[in-house]
Amino acid sequence: MIDAPVVSIHIPPPLRPLVEGHEEVTVSGETVGEALHALEHAYPVLTGKVLGNNGQLQPSVDVYLGPTSIRALNGAETPITTEETISIVQRTTRVVDGEISVG
């Protein structure tokens, strides 16, 4: 039996109180989605903050595998390899000239 890759997940400052103040958390998973579910399993208070009930990313966050947004890859099904870093980034909402911009 082959173990799932171990990956570090970088936690943004607003979510750190939910993970006992950790800046990074190490979990295992074959895909980004599995790793995020493992993070939720380790810290149940995170449930629903990153992934929705449908297993897709919440609109308020972006998740990067290395330098690339998983939205540009295969989403939560993006495979991971050992020693990769996943970063959770909270999106910001701005109003510019009366238009709402999320980015």
C-alpha positions as CSV (number, residue, x, y, z in Angstrom):
1,M,0.0,0.0,0.0
2,I,1.4,3.4,-1.0
3,D,0.8,6.3,1.4
4,A,-0.8,9.5,0.1
5,P,1.6,12.4,-0.5
6,V,2.2,14.7,2.5
7,V,1.6,18.3,1.8
8,S,1.8,21.6,3.7
9,I,-1.2,23.9,3.7
10,H,-0.4,27.6,4.3
11,I,-3.2,29.1,6.4
12,P,-4.1,32.8,5.9
13,P,-4.1,35.0,9.1
14,P,-7.9,35.3,9.4
15,L,-8.2,31.5,9.6
16,R,-5.3,30.8,11.9
17,P,-7.3,31.1,15.1
18,L,-9.4,28.2,13.8
19,V,-6.2,26.0,13.5
20,E,-4.7,26.8,16.9
21,G,-2.7,29.7,15.5
22,H,-0.7,27.6,13.0
23,E,0.7,29.3,9.9
24,E,1.1,25.9,8.2
25,V,-0.6,22.5,8.7
26,T,0.7,19.2,7.3
27,V,-1.8,16.7,5.9
28,S,-2.0,13.8,3.5
29,G,-4.0,13.5,0.3
30,E,-3.9,12.3,-3.3
31,T,-5.7,15.5,-4.5
32,V,-6.1,19.0,-3.3
33,G,-9.7,18.2,-2.3
34,E,-8.5,15.2,-0.2
35,A,-5.9,17.4,1.5
36,L,-8.5,20.1,2.3
37,H,-10.9,17.4,3.6
38,A,-8.0,16.1,5.8
39,L,-7.5,19.7,7.1
40,E,-11.3,19.9,7.9
41,H,-11.1,16.5,9.6
42,A,-8.2,17.7,11.8
43,Y,-9.8,21.1,12.5
44,P,-13.6,20.6,12.2
45,V,-14.3,24.2,12.9
46,L,-12.9,24.9,9.4
47,T,-15.7,22.9,7.8
48,G,-17.5,25.0,5.2
49,K,-14.9,27.8,5.3
50,V,-12.8,26.6,2.4
51,L,-14.9,23.9,0.7
52,G,-18.7,24.0,0.4
53,N,-21.1,21.1,0.9
54,N,-20.6,20.2,-2.8
55,G,-16.8,19.8,-2.3
56,Q,-16.1,22.8,-4.4
57,L,-14.2,25.9,-3.3
58,Q,-16.1,28.6,-1.5
59,P,-16.3,31.8,-3.6
60,S,-14.5,33.7,-0.8
61,V,-11.3,31.8,-1.2
62,D,-8.7,30.8,-3.8
63,V,-6.5,27.8,-3.3
64,Y,-3.1,27.6,-4.9
65,L,-0.9,24.5,-5.5
66,G,2.5,26.1,-5.6
67,P,2.1,29.3,-7.7
68,T,-1.0,28.1,-9.7
69,S,-4.6,28.6,-8.7
70,I,-6.4,25.2,-8.7
71,R,-9.2,27.0,-10.5
72,A,-6.8,27.0,-13.5
73,L,-6.0,23.3,-13.0
74,N,-8.5,20.6,-12.1
75,G,-10.1,22.3,-9.1
76,A,-10.4,20.1,-6.0
77,E,-9.5,17.1,-8.2
78,T,-6.0,18.4,-8.9
79,P,-3.5,15.7,-8.0
80,I,-0.6,16.5,-5.6
81,T,2.8,15.1,-5.1
82,T,5.1,14.9,-2.1
83,E,6.5,18.1,-0.7
84,E,4.1,20.5,-2.5
85,T,2.6,23.5,-0.8
86,I,-1.1,24.4,-0.9
87,S,-2.0,28.0,0.0
88,I,-5.4,29.2,1.0
89,V,-5.9,32.8,0.0
90,Q,-9.0,34.8,1.1
91,R,-10.4,36.8,-1.8
92,T,-11.1,40.5,-1.3
93,T,-14.2,42.4,-2.5
94,R,-13.8,46.0,-3.7
95,V,-16.2,48.5,-5.1
96,V,-14.6,50.5,-7.9
97,D,-16.7,53.1,-9.8
98,G,-19.9,51.5,-8.5
99,E,-18.8,48.0,-9.7
100,I,-18.1,45.1,-7.4
101,S,-14.8,43.5,-8.0
102,V,-13.7,40.2,-6.4
103,G,-10.1,39.3,-6.6
